[in-house]
């Protein structure tokens, strides 16, 4: 087992658990390691989303109605 230090109970639907077991066996890693990697990837994506939002914080906002009107004005819809 890796150097994971906290334990948690996670419940999966039976089919998802079976898929995890098969993936773990075929890649020679534990289910815990697969779940840890998936959670880390999810958190990394969240961090990237937050960074992108922060970079665009000063962009002007446009309402949905104004966007539709602009698209129509320029022949896009």
Phi and psi in radians as a Rosetta constraint file:
Dihedral C 1 N 2 CA 2 C 2 CIRCULARHARMONIC -1.352 0.35
Dihedral N 2 CA 2 C 2 N 3 CIRCULARHARMONIC -2.942 0.35
Dihedral C 2 N 3 CA 3 C 3 CIRCULARHARMONIC -1.544 0.35
Dihedral N 3 CA 3 C 3 N 4 CIRCULARHARMONIC 0.440 0.35
Dihedral C 3 N 4 CA 4 C 4 CIRCULARHARMONIC -1.117 0.35
Dihedral N 4 CA 4 C 4 N 5 CIRCULARHARMONIC 2.395 0.35
Dihedral C 4 N 5 CA 5 C 5 CIRCULARHARMONIC -2.040 0.35
Dihedral N 5 CA 5 C 5 N 6 CIRCULARHARMONIC -0.193 0.35
Dihedral C 5 N 6 CA 6 C 6 CIRCULARHARMONIC -2.005 0.35
Dihedral N 6 CA 6 C 6 N 7 CIRCULARHARMONIC 2.555 0.35
Dihedral C 6 N 7 CA 7 C 7 CIRCULARHARMONIC -1.980 0.35
Dihedral N 7 CA 7 C 7 N 8 CIRCULARHARMONIC 2.478 0.35
Dihedral C 7 N 8 CA 8 C 8 CIRCULARHARMONIC -2.562 0.35
Dihedral N 8 CA 8 C 8 N 9 CIRCULARHARMONIC 2.624 0.35
Dihedral C 8 N 9 CA 9 C 9 CIRCULARHARMONIC -1.725 0.35
Dihedral N 9 CA 9 C 9 N 10 CIRCULARHARMONIC 2.252 0.35
Dihedral C 9 N 10 CA 10 C 10 CIRCULARHARMONIC -2.202 0.35
Dihedral N 10 CA 10 C 10 N 11 CIRCULARHARMONIC 2.344 0.35
Dihedral C 10 N 11 CA 11 C 11 CIRCULARHARMONIC -1.843 0.35
Dihedral N 11 CA 11 C 11 N 12 CIRCULARHARMONIC 2.337 0.35
Dihedral C 11 N 12 CA 12 C 12 CIRCULARHARMONIC -2.128 0.35
Dihedral N 12 CA 12 C 12 N 13 CIRCULARHARMONIC 2.677 0.35
Dihedral C 12 N 13 CA 13 C 13 CIRCULARHARMONIC -1.108 0.35
Dihedral N 13 CA 13 C 13 N 14 CIRCULARHARMONIC 2.579 0.35
Dihedral C 13 N 14 CA 14 C 14 CIRCULARHARMONIC -0.929 0.35
Dihedral N 14 CA 14 C 14 N 15 CIRCULARHARMONIC -0.739 0.35
Dihedral C 14 N 15 CA 15 C 15 CIRCULARHARMONIC -1.159 0.35
Dihedral N 15 CA 15 C 15 N 16 CIRCULARHARMONIC -0.665 0.35
Dihedral C 15 N 16 CA 16 C 16 CIRCULARHARMONIC -1.172 0.35
Dihedral N 16 CA 16 C 16 N 17 CIRCULARHARMONIC -0.729 0.35
Dihedral C 16 N 17 CA 17 C 17 CIRCULARHARMONIC -1.087 0.35
Dihedral N 17 CA 17 C 17 N 18 CIRCULARHARMONIC -0.740 0.35
Dihedral C 17 N 18 CA 18 C 18 CIRCULARHARMONIC -1.065 0.35
Dihedral N 18 CA 18 C 18 N 19 CIRCULARHARMONIC -0.751 0.35
Dihedral C 18 N 19 CA 19 C 19 CIRCULARHARMONIC -1.101 0.35
Dihedral N 19 CA 19 C 19 N 20 CIRCULARHARMONIC -0.710 0.35
Dihedral C 19 N 20 CA 20 C 20 CIRCULARHARMONIC -1.100 0.35
Dihedral N 20 CA 20 C 20 N 21 CIRCULARHARMONIC -0.759 0.35
Dihedral C 20 N 21 CA 21 C 21 CIRCULARHARMONIC -1.058 0.35
Dihedral N 21 CA 21 C 21 N 22 CIRCULARHARMONIC -0.769 0.35
Dihedral C 21 N 22 CA 22 C 22 CIRCULARHARMONIC -1.138 0.35
Dihedral N 22 CA 22 C 22 N 23 CIRCULARHARMONIC -0.749 0.35
Dihedral C 22 N 23 CA 23 C 23 CIRCULARHARMONIC -1.104 0.35
Dihedral N 23 CA 23 C 23 N 24 CIRCULARHARMONIC -0.756 0.35
Dihedral C 23 N 24 CA 24 C 24 CIRCULARHARMONIC -1.066 0.35
Dihedral N 24 CA 24 C 24 N 25 CIRCULARHARMONIC -0.775 0.35
Dihedral C 24 N 25 CA 25 C 25 CIRCULARHARMONIC -1.152 0.35
Dihedral N 25 CA 25 C 25 N 26 CIRCULARHARMONIC -0.705 0.35
Dihedral C 25 N 26 CA 26 C 26 CIRCULARHARMONIC -1.321 0.35
Dihedral N 26 CA 26 C 26 N 27 CIRCULARHARMONIC -0.383 0.35
Dihedral C 26 N 27 CA 27 C 27 CIRCULARHARMONIC -1.849 0.35
Dihedral N 27 CA 27 C 27 N 28 CIRCULARHARMONIC -0.003 0.35
Dihedral C 27 N 28 CA 28 C 28 CIRCULARHARMONIC 1.047 0.35
Dihedral N 28 CA 28 C 28 N 29 CIRCULARHARMONIC 0.653 0.35
Dihedral C 28 N 29 CA 29 C 29 CIRCULARHARMONIC -2.243 0.35
Dihedral N 29 CA 29 C 29 N 30 CIRCULARHARMONIC 2.843 0.35
Dihedral C 29 N 30 CA 30 C 30 CIRCULARHARMONIC -1.419 0.35
Dihedral N 30 CA 30 C 30 N 31 CIRCULARHARMONIC 2.815 0.35
Dihedral C 30 N 31 CA 31 C 31 CIRCULARHARMONIC -1.042 0.35
Dihedral N 31 CA 31 C 31 N 32 CIRCULARHARMONIC -0.688 0.35
Dihedral C 31 N 32 CA 32 C 32 CIRCULARHARMONIC -1.011 0.35
Dihedral N 32 CA 32 C 32 N 33 CIRCULARHARMONIC -0.744 0.35
Dihedral C 32 N 33 CA 33 C 33 CIRCULARHARMONIC -1.167 0.35
Dihedral N 33 CA 33 C 33 N 34 CIRCULARHARMONIC -0.677 0.35
Dihedral C 33 N 34 CA 34 C 34 CIRCULARHARMONIC -1.094 0.35
Dihedral N 34 CA 34 C 34 N 35 CIRCULARHARMONIC -0.800 0.35
Dihedral C 34 N 35 CA 35 C 35 CIRCULARHARMONIC -1.138 0.35
Dihedral N 35 CA 35 C 35 N 36 CIRCULARHARMONIC -0.747 0.35
Dihedral C 35 N 36 CA 36 C 36 CIRCULARHARMONIC -1.043 0.35
Dihedral N 36 CA 36 C 36 N 37 CIRCULARHARMONIC -0.770 0.35
Dihedral C 36 N 37 CA 37 C 37 CIRCULARHARMONIC -1.112 0.35
Dihedral N 37 CA 37 C 37 N 38 CIRCULARHARMONIC -0.737 0.35
Dihedral C 37 N 38 CA 38 C 38 CIRCULARHARMONIC -1.114 0.35
Dihedral N 38 CA 38 C 38 N 39 CIRCULARHARMONIC -0.727 0.35
Dihedral C 38 N 39 CA 39 C 39 CIRCULARHARMONIC -1.170 0.35
Dihedral N 39 CA 39 C 39 N 40 CIRCULARHARMONIC -0.711 0.35
Dihedral C 39 N 40 CA 40 C 40 CIRCULARHARMONIC -1.086 0.35
Dihedral N 40 CA 40 C 40 N 41 CIRCULARHARMONIC -0.713 0.35
Dihedral C 40 N 41 CA 41 C 41 CIRCULARHARMONIC -1.121 0.35
Dihedral N 41 CA 41 C 41 N 42 CIRCULARHARMONIC -0.724 0.35
Dihedral C 41 N 42 CA 42 C 42 CIRCULARHARMONIC -1.080 0.35
Dihedral N 42 CA 42 C 42 N 43 CIRCULARHARMONIC -0.786 0.35
Dihedral C 42 N 43 CA 43 C 43 CIRCULARHARMONIC -1.166 0.35
Dihedral N 43 CA 43 C 43 N 44 CIRCULARHARMONIC -0.612 0.35
Dihedral C 43 N 44 CA 44 C 44 CIRCULARHARMONIC -1.129 0.35
Dihedral N 44 CA 44 C 44 N 45 CIRCULARHARMONIC -0.728 0.35
Dihedral C 44 N 45 CA 45 C 45 CIRCULARHARMONIC -1.095 0.35
Dihedral N 45 CA 45 C 45 N 46 CIRCULARHARMONIC -0.713 0.35
Dihedral C 45 N 46 CA 46 C 46 CIRCULARHARMONIC -1.061 0.35
Dihedral N 46 CA 46 C 46 N 47 CIRCULARHARMONIC -0.755 0.35
Dihedral C 46 N 47 CA 47 C 47 CIRCULARHARMONIC -1.102 0.35
Dihedral N 47 CA 47 C 47 N 48 CIRCULARHARMONIC -0.699 0.35
Dihedral C 47 N 48 CA 48 C 48 CIRCULARHARMONIC -1.130 0.35
Dihedral N 48 CA 48 C 48 N 49 CIRCULARHARMONIC -0.700 0.35
Dihedral C 48 N 49 CA 49 C 49 CIRCULARHARMONIC -1.099 0.35
Dihedral N 49 CA 49 C 49 N 50 CIRCULARHARMONIC -0.758 0.35
Dihedral C 49 N 50 CA 50 C 50 CIRCULARHARMONIC -1.100 0.35
Dihedral N 50 CA 50 C 50 N 51 CIRCULARHARMONIC -0.734 0.35
Dihedral C 50 N 51 CA 51 C 51 CIRCULARHARMONIC -1.113 0.35
Dihedral N 51 CA 51 C 51 N 52 CIRCULARHARMONIC -0.745 0.35
Dihedral C 51 N 52 CA 52 C 52 CIRCULARHARMONIC -1.117 0.35
Dihedral N 52 CA 52 C 52 N 53 CIRCULARHARMONIC -0.719 0.35
Dihedral C 52 N 53 CA 53 C 53 CIRCULARHARMONIC -1.083 0.35
Dihedral N 53 CA 53 C 53 N 54 CIRCULARHARMONIC -0.764 0.35
Dihedral C 53 N 54 CA 54 C 54 CIRCULARHARMONIC -1.082 0.35
Dihedral N 54 CA 54 C 54 N 55 CIRCULARHARMONIC -0.657 0.35
Dihedral C 54 N 55 CA 55 C 55 CIRCULARHARMONIC -1.170 0.35
Dihedral N 55 CA 55 C 55 N 56 CIRCULARHARMONIC -0.458 0.35
Dihedral C 55 N 56 CA 56 C 56 CIRCULARHARMONIC -1.799 0.35
Dihedral N 56 CA 56 C 56 N 57 CIRCULARHARMONIC 0.175 0.35
Dihedral C 56 N 57 CA 57 C 57 CIRCULARHARMONIC -1.043 0.35
Dihedral N 57 CA 57 C 57 N 58 CIRCULARHARMONIC -0.530 0.35
Dihedral C 57 N 58 CA 58 C 58 CIRCULARHARMONIC -1.620 0.35
Dihedral N 58 CA 58 C 58 N 59 CIRCULARHARMONIC 0.039 0.35
Dihedral C 58 N 59 CA 59 C 59 CIRCULARHARMONIC -1.232 0.35
Dihedral N 59 CA 59 C 59 N 60 CIRCULARHARMONIC 2.520 0.35
Dihedral C 59 N 60 CA 60 C 60 CIRCULARHARMONIC -1.178 0.35
Dihedral N 60 CA 60 C 60 N 61 CIRCULARHARMONIC 2.561 0.35
Dihedral C 60 N 61 CA 61 C 61 CIRCULARHARMONIC -1.591 0.35
Dihedral N 61 CA 61 C 61 N 62 CIRCULARHARMONIC 2.627 0.35
Dihedral C 61 N 62 CA 62 C 62 CIRCULARHARMONIC -2.348 0.35
Dihedral N 62 CA 62 C 62 N 63 CIRCULARHARMONIC 2.386 0.35
Dihedral C 62 N 63 CA 63 C 63 CIRCULARHARMONIC -1.286 0.35
Dihedral N 63 CA 63 C 63 N 64 CIRCULARHARMONIC 2.805 0.35
Dihedral C 63 N 64 CA 64 C 64 CIRCULARHARMONIC -1.066 0.35
Dihedral N 64 CA 64 C 64 N 65 CIRCULARHARMONIC -0.730 0.35
Dihedral C 64 N 65 CA 65 C 65 CIRCULARHARMONIC -1.075 0.35
Dihedral N 65 CA 65 C 65 N 66 CIRCULARHARMONIC -0.784 0.35
Dihedral C 65 N 66 CA 66 C 66 CIRCULARHARMONIC -1.121 0.35
Dihedral N 66 CA 66 C 66 N 67 CIRCULARHARMONIC -0.661 0.35
Dihedral C 66 N 67 CA 67 C 67 CIRCULARHARMONIC -1.096 0.35
Dihedral N 67 CA 67 C 67 N 68 CIRCULARHARMONIC -0.800 0.35
Dihedral C 67 N 68 CA 68 C 68 CIRCULARHARMONIC -1.070 0.35
Dihedral N 68 CA 68 C 68 N 69 CIRCULARHARMONIC -0.749 0.35
Dihedral C 68 N 69 CA 69 C 69 CIRCULARHARMONIC -1.088 0.35
Dihedral N 69 CA 69 C 69 N 70 CIRCULARHARMONIC -0.701 0.35
Dihedral C 69 N 70 CA 70 C 70 CIRCULARHARMONIC -1.169 0.35
Dihedral N 70 CA 70 C 70 N 71 CIRCULARHARMONIC -0.732 0.35
Dihedral C 70 N 71 CA 71 C 71 CIRCULARHARMONIC -1.081 0.35
Dihedral N 71 CA 71 C 71 N 72 CIRCULARHARMONIC -0.733 0.35
Dihedral C 71 N 72 CA 72 C 72 CIRCULARHARMONIC -1.161 0.35
Dihedral N 72 CA 72 C 72 N 73 CIRCULARHARMONIC -0.740 0.35
Dihedral C 72 N 73 CA 73 C 73 CIRCULARHARMONIC -1.023 0.35
Dihedral N 73 CA 73 C 73 N 74 CIRCULARHARMONIC -0.622 0.35
Dihedral C 73 N 74 CA 74 C 74 CIRCULARHARMONIC -1.697 0.35
Dihedral N 74 CA 74 C 74 N 75 CIRCULARHARMONIC 0.257 0.35
Dihedral C 74 N 75 CA 75 C 75 CIRCULARHARMONIC 1.234 0.35
Dihedral N 75 CA 75 C 75 N 76 CIRCULARHARMONIC 0.378 0.35
Dihedral C 75 N 76 CA 76 C 76 CIRCULARHARMONIC -1.481 0.35
Dihedral N 76 CA 76 C 76 N 77 CIRCULARHARMONIC -0.441 0.35
